[in-house]
Amino acid sequence: MQNPSRNRARILIPTRAVSADEGRGSFQGVVLRSQFRGDGHLAVVSPPGLPSVELQLLSQVRFRPGETIPISVDVDQIHWFGADDQITQKERVATC
């Protein structure tokens, strides 16, 4: 039997591609956690209906866990990897 996960494409959405604003194609997300880092707050957000998916975004505003915020993703910055692409973790990180 073939492993179904081998047929799935993988995507990489760089942090700089995700923002907390109501742009074209935005959707609501729930803040899971937020942490201050020197250049702002790093929030981890889950899209509606996808609890296993986490998106990270940088913001000058601190969000509270459980807060619902608008999320916008710049689709031009998404990196797609087909099911047959054999890339290493090091190569995947380097494409950010």
C-alpha angles and dihedrals in degrees: 000000000000120000106248093211089064090068095055124100118227126220133199117206109191116222090242089061094061122075138169101240141102102254131147109306095012122156136190121264134184118235111236097181141341130206131184117236125175096271099042141299122320108213125190111211133185120213116232114279093007106090093163092057118084125187122192123213136176118228138170086220123074113232123204123232109263093026116132114225136174113258126200124187123200099225092197089070097052116113116212123204118190123225090257096051110113104202128155125233089250091055091046092054092045091061092063 
